[in-house]
């Protein structure tokens, strides 16, 4: 837990899950800059109550605004982990304050008078969320974006300008920057282009030429990434009533391929991103897998699965947590997969070669084999 000094008092904030060995804070300079501006400008005090915070990573912005009082902030997030962190931080710091926690798949607020946008890594997710929230914004709405200098580009400002209205940016403070956008009623912003649908290339096994659906913010939403392509070409050949998990499912390509190859499989698609699980659901149904059954769940790795409830786990793990390079997510995925697999079960992973995951998997499972490799990626196999 770390102490964050907001303009309205000190807050005790944590990420979720709280990884003591990582020592990663639940806020950064961009959060602090936005809150200081809202306090100094009097915007937060003048807000009539319809406040929306989009993409708040661990709840620092939402918690501070809830503590400030006079407003019931609505958090819109694509992250299950971020939502859990916000819930915990609100309980700890503002137990009597009201806040509305929504996901990117929920109906957006009908009216917004103060819109605070934590600029995401994905420009596509920003585009989608601005399109979804634009109808709630009016001429009197204050729109404030915030992010680190490395996250705010000319394309970011153009997006705000195209969807919201005239946009400017602040000077950088502690490598953070603010975005000021003035809503322009009647702006011809065009249609929301998300989700994207496209046909996959040939030569990747069961998913060759198949349709994939990508909602905004999903990893490699406009193309098939090279790691997944390698794993698709080296999926295990299994038959019978396998219990398969597409862990960190993204658009669901791996789980759908497993179902096409083995129609008797029961496939669980799970991810911490609400956009990803929605993509996986649509990808699976777009390919009308005969006989296969599928479940879809947003969650924290496989912590919700009981021991021995999976026969095969397919995984292309992330190695970033927003701006931080870390293997914390992969370690949690490996550990929960090990616990969920039945005796004789298999974890099959694709990852960048330089990450050296074979060492961790061998320590965790007692074994790890290389199934396939190219100059950049490696497919690993561990069994219980």
N, C-alpha and C positions, 0 to 999 in steps of 0.2 A: 504494500500500500504506500502511496506517495501523497504528500500534502501539496495541494494546488491553491495558490492565492488568487482568488477571483476578485473582481471589483466589489463584490457584495459579501465577502468573507472567505475564510479558508475552507477548502473541501478536501475530504479524504477520498481519493479515487483509485480504483484498480481496473485492470483489464479483466477479461474473462476468456479462458480460465486464467487465474492468477498463477503465473509461472515465476516463482522466486528467483530461479537461476537466470532468467532472462533480464530482469531488472528493467523492463520496458515501461515507461510511464503511460498513463491513460490520457495524456494531453500533450500538446506541443505548442510552439510559439504561435502558430496560426490560430489556435483556439484562444489563447491569451490575447492576441491582437484584436480579434473580433469582439471579444467581451469588453475589452478596454474601450474600444471605439463606441460600442453601444452605451456604455456607462457615461463616457465623456460627452457624447453627443446628446444624451438624454433620450435617445430613441427607445431604449428598453423601458424607461419610466413612462413614456408617452404611449407605448403600445396598448391598444384597447383590448387585448386579450387573444386575438386570433394570430398566434405566433406559430410558425412552422420551422423546424430545424431539419434540414435534409443532409443525410450522410454523416451525422455526428458519430465519430468512430468508436468512442467508448463512453459516450454520454456526458462528457465534460461540459459542452455547450448547453445541453438540455438541463442538466442538473443545476448549473449556475443560474439559468433563467428561471427555473422552478424555485430555487432558493430565494431569488430576488423578489418573487411575489408579484402580484398584480397581473400575472399572465399564466395561462395554462398552455405550456408549449406542447406542440404535437411533433414527435420525432418520427421521421420517415427514414427507415434504414433497410438496406439489403442484407445486412449481416445478422445471423442468429447470435453469434458471439458478441457483436456490438450491442445488440438488444439486451442480452443477458447482463452485460456489463452496465448498461444504462439503468436497468431495473435495480441492480445491486447498489449502484452509486446513488440513485434516487432514494432508496430505502435508508441508506446510511446517512445521507446528508439532508434530505428533505422529506422525512417520513409523513408529514402532514400536507405536503404540497401535491397538487394535482398535475398529472402529465398524461398525455395520450400517446401510446407507443404503437406505431403502425409500420407495416412492411411496405416494400416497393410494390407488392402485389395487391395491397389493400386500396380501397377507394381513397383518393387524396382529399384533403379538407376542401369544403365548398367555398370558403373565403379565407384569405390570408392577408393580414395587415402588416406583418413583419415576417419576411422570409430570410432565413440565414442558411446559406449553402456552404457546407464543407466540400470543397472541390475534390471529387474523387480521382483516383488514378485513371479510371476509364472515362475518356471523353464521350464514349457512346452512352454510358450510364448517366452522365450529366445531361446529355441531349434528351434522353428519354424522360428523365425526371423533370426537367424544365418544361418539356411539352405537356406532361401530365399535370403540372402545377400551374401552368400559365393561365388556364381559365379561372383560377381562384384569385389571381392577382388583379388588382385594380389600380387606377391612377394614383391613389394615395398610399399604395403599398411601398414600404421600404424594403429593398432587396439588397442584401449584403452577402457577398461571397468571401471565402477565406481559404487560404492554402499556403503552403510553402512556395518559395520562388520557383523551385524546380517543378512544381505541379501546375503553375499558372503560365500559360503560353498565349501567344497571339490567337491561336485557334480557340482557346478557352474564352477569351474576351469576345471573339466573333460569335461564338455560340450564344452567350448571354445577349449580345446585341441583336442577333437574328430572332431569338425566341421571346425575349423580355422587352428590350428597348435599348436606348443609348447607354453605353457602358464606358466607364473609366476605371482606372486602377490607382492604388495608393503607392507611395514610396515603400520600399522594403524596410522592415524592422525585424531584426534578429532572423533574417532570411525568410520572413513571412510577408505576405502581401494581401491586401484587401481588394475586392472587386465591388464597384458601386454601379448598379444598374437601375435605370429609371423606367418603370413600366410605361409602355406606349399602347393605350387602348386601340383595338382595331388593327394591330400589327399583322401583316400577312406573313405568318411564320411557317406556313406550309404544314403538311401532314407529318406525323411522327413516323419515321421510317422503321421503327422497331416493332416486332421482332423481324429478323432476317431469316429467309429460307433459301437453301441452295442444295445442289446435288453434290455428293462426295465423289472424289475421283475413283478410278478403277485401281485394282491391285492392292486393296486393303482388306481382302477377305469378305466376310458376310455383309459388310456395309458398303461394298463397292457400288457406286451409282445411286445410293440411297439418299433420301431426303434428311436433312438435319435442320432443326429449328433453334435459333439463338436469340434469346432476349438480351437486351442491352446489359453490358457489364460482365457477361460470361467470358471466360478466358478464350482468346482467339475466336471471337464471335464471327469473324468474316472469313475464316479459313480453317483448315484442319492443321493443327500444330504437328510438328515433326515427331515429337515424342509419342503422341497418341497414335500417329500413323504407324510407328514402329511396333507399338504394342498390339494394335489391331491385326498386324500381320503375324503376330506370335501369341495369339490367345490359346489357352489350353484346349485340347479336344476332349470334351467331356460330354457324357450322355446321361440320361435319367433325371430324376427329380432333384437336381442340384439346387441348393440355396445360394444364390449368387448376390454379391453386393458390389455395386458400382460406387465406390467410396470417393467423395470429392467429385461427384458425377459430372459437373459441368453441363454440357448439352446432352449427356446421356448416350453418347456414341458407343462407349465400351459396353455398357450394360445391354443396350439394344443389340449389339453384335453378338453378345453371349446368348441372348434369347433367340436370335435368328439361327445360331448354330446349334442350339439345344432347346427346342420348343417346350420341353418338359421342365425347364428351369423356372424357378420362382426368383425374380430379380427385385432387389431393393436398390433404388436410386436415392442416394443421400448426399447432401452438401450443406455447408453452412450459409450458402447464398440462396435467397428466395428466388432470385432470377434464374439461377442455375437449375433448381428443382423444377421450376415451371418449364424451362427449356427441355429438360430430360423427359418430362411427361409428354410434351408435344412431339418430341422426336420419336419416342416409343410408339405413340398412337399414330403418327404419320406413316410409320412403316408396318402397321397392322400385323404385328407378330402373331401368327396363328398358334393357339394352344398355350402360349406362355402367359404367366401372370406377373404383374408388376405392382410394386408399392413405391410410394414416393414420400420422403420425409426430410424435413429441414432439421439439422441437429448438430451436435458437437461430436465430430468423428463418429465412432460406434459406441459411445458411452451408453446409449439406450438399449443396445442389444444384449440379451442374456448370453452367458457363456455357452459355447457349443452350438450356436444358432446359425452358423454360416459354413458353407463348404468351400467357397471360392470368393476371394476379395480381389477386385481389380482396382488399381490405384495409380494415378499420375499426380503425385503430391506437389503442393506449392512450396516454394522456399522463400517467400516474402510475406511479411505482415505489414501491409501498407508500404512505408518507405524503408522499413527495417529488413535486412537480410537475416533470416533465422530459420533453423530447422525445427522450431518448436512445433509447428503444425504437423510436419512429417513424423516427428517422434510420437506425437499423440495419436496420429493415425496408425502408425505401426503397432503401438502398444495396445490400442483398443481392438485392432484387427486380430492380434495374437490372442486376446482374451475371448473374442467372439467366435473364432474358428473352432470347429469340431475336430476331434482327432483325425488325422489324415487330411485335414483341410489345407488349402494353399492360398498364399498371398502372392500375387504377381504384380510387380511394380515396374514402371518406367521412370527414369530420372536422368538428369545430366550426369555424365560420367564423373565429373570432377567433385561431385558431392560425396562420393564414397559411402553410399548408403549400405553397401554390402557388409561393411564392418559392423554397423549398428544392427542390421538384420541377423547377422551370424551370432552376435551376442544375445539377441532377444529370442531367436528361434532355435539356435544351436546349429543352423545350417543356412546356406544361401548359395544358389547356383546362378550362373550367368546363362540366360536363355538365348539372348541375341544382343548384338552391339553394333554401333557404327561410330564414326569419329566423335560424335557429340553425345549420343544417348546410349543407355544400357537397359536391358530388360532383365530383372532379377526375379528369382523364384525362391520362396521359403515355405516350408511345410511344417505342420504341427504333428 
